[in-house]
Amino acid sequence: MVTLAKTPQLHFFLAVVAHPGTDHAKVHNLRLTHEDGYDALLDELDRQARAIDGGEMHIVIAGDRSAAYTDALQGGTREELLDQWLRQQGV
């Protein structure tokens, strides 16, 4: 059977979050990553996280930016989404 239904694509984000998983959580930066420039982005966000009181950097795997923001507030991605993203990448 042929179907036109698409499998939802997952995206790899990096987030800088202060106090994740608390009532005071705040996303300071949420960036979609690309292969080109990944190392520079990682360095930039690491510097941002260290400069913010309670700041942390987290990997977030999500289908869209809104879902990524919600997951970032909680402190990152569930392991099963990372596994799905890796399979999607053919790893």
CYANA upper distance limits for C-alpha pairs under 8 A (distance plus 0.5 A):
  8 PRO  CA     63 GLY  CA      7.30
  9 GLN  CA     63 GLY  CA      6.38
  9 GLN  CA     88 GLN  CA      8.31
 10 LEU  CA     61 ILE  CA      6.85
 10 LEU  CA     62 ALA  CA      5.72
 10 LEU  CA     63 GLY  CA      4.96
 10 LEU  CA     64 ASP  CA      8.01
 10 LEU  CA     84 GLN  CA      8.45
 10 LEU  CA     85 TRP  CA      6.42
 10 LEU  CA     88 GLN  CA      8.28
 11 HIS  CA     32 LEU  CA      7.72
 11 HIS  CA     61 ILE  CA      6.06
 11 HIS  CA     62 ALA  CA      5.91
 11 HIS  CA     63 GLY  CA      6.34
 11 HIS  CA     64 ASP  CA      7.57
 11 HIS  CA     85 TRP  CA      7.88
 12 PHE  CA     32 LEU  CA      6.58
 12 PHE  CA     33 THR  CA      6.32
 12 PHE  CA     59 ILE  CA      7.76
 12 PHE  CA     60 VAL  CA      6.58
 12 PHE  CA     61 ILE  CA      5.33
 12 PHE  CA     62 ALA  CA      7.37
 12 PHE  CA     85 TRP  CA      8.38
 13 PHE  CA     30 LEU  CA      7.16
 13 PHE  CA     31 ARG  CA      5.87
 13 PHE  CA     32 LEU  CA      4.88
 13 PHE  CA     33 THR  CA      5.97
 13 PHE  CA     59 ILE  CA      6.51
 13 PHE  CA     60 VAL  CA      5.48
 13 PHE  CA     61 ILE  CA      6.57
 13 PHE  CA     62 ALA  CA      8.18
 13 PHE  CA     68 ALA  CA      7.68
 14 LEU  CA     30 LEU  CA      6.37
 14 LEU  CA     31 ARG  CA      5.87
 14 LEU  CA     32 LEU  CA      7.06
 14 LEU  CA     33 THR  CA      7.34
 14 LEU  CA     42 LEU  CA      8.33
 14 LEU  CA     45 LEU  CA      8.35
 14 LEU  CA     57 MET  CA      7.45
 14 LEU  CA     58 HIS  CA      6.30
 14 LEU  CA     59 ILE  CA      5.37
 14 LEU  CA     60 VAL  CA      6.44
 15 ALA  CA     27 VAL  CA      7.56
 15 ALA  CA     28 HIS  CA      8.04
 15 ALA  CA     29 ASN  CA      6.01
 15 ALA  CA     30 LEU  CA      4.91
 15 ALA  CA     31 ARG  CA      6.87
 15 ALA  CA     45 LEU  CA      8.10
 15 ALA  CA     57 MET  CA      6.00
 15 ALA  CA     58 HIS  CA      5.68
 15 ALA  CA     59 ILE  CA      6.93
 15 ALA  CA     60 VAL  CA      7.44
 15 ALA  CA     72 ALA  CA      6.81
 16 VAL  CA     27 VAL  CA      6.54
 16 VAL  CA     28 HIS  CA      5.94
 16 VAL  CA     29 ASN  CA      5.54
 16 VAL  CA     30 LEU  CA      7.04
 16 VAL  CA     45 LEU  CA      6.97
 16 VAL  CA     46 ASP  CA      8.43
 16 VAL  CA     48 GLN  CA      7.66
 16 VAL  CA     49 ALA  CA      6.14
 16 VAL  CA     55 GLY  CA      7.01
 16 VAL  CA     56 GLU  CA      6.12
 16 VAL  CA     57 MET  CA      5.03
 16 VAL  CA     58 HIS  CA      7.00
 17 VAL  CA     25 ALA  CA      7.33
 17 VAL  CA     26 LYS  CA      6.08
 17 VAL  CA     27 VAL  CA      4.93
 17 VAL  CA     28 HIS  CA      6.15
 17 VAL  CA     29 ASN  CA      7.68
 17 VAL  CA     49 ALA  CA      7.78
 17 VAL  CA     54 GLY  CA      8.45
 17 VAL  CA     55 GLY  CA      5.91
 17 VAL  CA     56 GLU  CA      5.85
 17 VAL  CA     57 MET  CA      6.80
 17 VAL  CA     58 HIS  CA      8.01
 17 VAL  CA     72 ALA  CA      7.30
 17 VAL  CA     73 LEU  CA      7.27
 17 VAL  CA     75 GLY  CA      8.00
 18 ALA  CA     24 HIS  CA      8.28
 18 ALA  CA     25 ALA  CA      6.03
 18 ALA  CA     26 LYS  CA      5.76
 18 ALA  CA     27 VAL  CA      7.02
 18 ALA  CA     28 HIS  CA      7.79
 18 ALA  CA     49 ALA  CA      8.35
 18 ALA  CA     52 ILE  CA      7.53
 18 ALA  CA     53 ASP  CA      7.38
 18 ALA  CA     54 GLY  CA      5.37
 18 ALA  CA     55 GLY  CA      4.57
 18 ALA  CA     56 GLU  CA      6.58
 19 HIS  CA     24 HIS  CA      6.59
 19 HIS  CA     25 ALA  CA      5.13
 19 HIS  CA     26 LYS  CA      7.34
 19 HIS  CA     54 GLY  CA      5.81
 19 HIS  CA     55 GLY  CA      7.03
 19 HIS  CA     56 GLU  CA      8.19
 20 PRO  CA     24 HIS  CA      8.12
 20 PRO  CA     25 ALA  CA      5.23
 20 PRO  CA     26 LYS  CA      7.61
 20 PRO  CA     56 GLU  CA      8.36
 20 PRO  CA     72 ALA  CA      7.73
 20 PRO  CA     73 LEU  CA      5.68
 20 PRO  CA     74 GLN  CA      5.69
 20 PRO  CA     75 GLY  CA      5.35
 21 GLY  CA     25 ALA  CA      6.81
 21 GLY  CA     73 LEU  CA      6.57
 21 GLY  CA     74 GLN  CA      4.68
 21 GLY  CA     75 GLY  CA      6.33
 22 THR  CA     74 GLN  CA      8.05
 25 ALA  CA     73 LEU  CA      6.21
 25 ALA  CA     74 GLN  CA      8.26
 26 LYS  CA     73 LEU  CA      6.95
 27 VAL  CA     69 TYR  CA      7.76
 27 VAL  CA     72 ALA  CA      7.37
 27 VAL  CA     73 LEU  CA      6.85
 29 ASN  CA     45 LEU  CA      8.33
 30 LEU  CA     68 ALA  CA      8.47
 30 LEU  CA     69 TYR  CA      7.66
 33 THR  CA     38 TYR  CA      6.87
 33 THR  CA     41 LEU  CA      8.37
 34 HIS  CA     38 TYR  CA      6.52
 37 GLY  CA     41 LEU  CA      6.70
 38 TYR  CA     42 LEU  CA      6.57
 39 ASP  CA     43 ASP  CA      6.74
 40 ALA  CA     44 GLU  CA      6.64
 41 LEU  CA     45 LEU  CA      6.62
 42 LEU  CA     46 ASP  CA      6.52
 43 ASP  CA     47 ARG  CA      6.76
 44 GLU  CA     48 GLN  CA      6.88
 45 LEU  CA     49 ALA  CA      6.58
 45 LEU  CA     57 MET  CA      7.42
 46 ASP  CA     50 ARG  CA      6.77
 46 ASP  CA     56 GLU  CA      8.45
 46 ASP  CA     57 MET  CA      6.92
 47 ARG  CA     51 ALA  CA      6.81
 48 GLN  CA     52 ILE  CA      7.01
 48 GLN  CA     55 GLY  CA      8.33
 49 ALA  CA     55 GLY  CA      5.04
 49 ALA  CA     56 GLU  CA      5.57
 49 ALA  CA     57 MET  CA      6.42
 50 ARG  CA     55 GLY  CA      6.66
 50 ARG  CA     56 GLU  CA      7.73
 51 ALA  CA     55 GLY  CA      7.78
 58 HIS  CA     72 ALA  CA      7.52
 58 HIS  CA     75 GLY  CA      6.95
 58 HIS  CA     76 GLY  CA      5.81
 59 ILE  CA     76 GLY  CA      6.10
 59 ILE  CA     77 THR  CA      7.01
 60 VAL  CA     68 ALA  CA      6.46
 60 VAL  CA     71 ASP  CA      7.23
 60 VAL  CA     72 ALA  CA      6.87
 60 VAL  CA     76 GLY  CA      5.48
 60 VAL  CA     77 THR  CA      5.36
 61 ILE  CA     68 ALA  CA      7.14
 61 ILE  CA     76 GLY  CA      8.38
 61 ILE  CA     77 THR  CA      6.30
 61 ILE  CA     81 LEU  CA      6.72
 61 ILE  CA     82 LEU  CA      6.72
 61 ILE  CA     85 TRP  CA      7.66
 62 ALA  CA     67 ALA  CA      6.35
 62 ALA  CA     68 ALA  CA      5.64
 62 ALA  CA     77 THR  CA      8.43
 62 ALA  CA     81 LEU  CA      8.04
 63 GLY  CA     67 ALA  CA      7.18
 63 GLY  CA     68 ALA  CA      7.97
 64 ASP  CA     68 ALA  CA      6.75
 65 ARG  CA     69 TYR  CA      6.60
 66 SER  CA     70 THR  CA      6.95
 67 ALA  CA     71 ASP  CA      6.74
 68 ALA  CA     72 ALA  CA      6.46
 69 TYR  CA     73 LEU  CA      6.88
 70 THR  CA     74 GLN  CA      7.37
 71 ASP  CA     75 GLY  CA      6.95
 71 ASP  CA     76 GLY  CA      5.88
 71 ASP  CA     77 THR  CA      6.65
 72 ALA  CA     76 GLY  CA      5.33
 72 ALA  CA     77 THR  CA      7.98
 77 THR  CA     81 LEU  CA      7.18
 77 THR  CA     82 LEU  CA      7.54
 78 ARG  CA     82 LEU  CA      7.37
 79 GLU  CA     83 ASP  CA      6.83
 80 GLU  CA     84 GLN  CA      6.71
 81 LEU  CA     85 TRP  CA      6.61
 82 LEU  CA     86 LEU  CA      6.68
 83 ASP  CA     87 ARG  CA      6.80
 84 GLN  CA     88 GLN  CA      6.64
 85 TRP  CA     89 GLN  CA      6.75
 86 LEU  CA     90 GLY  CA      6.85
 86 LEU  CA     91 VAL  CA      5.78
 87 ARG  CA     91 VAL  CA      6.06
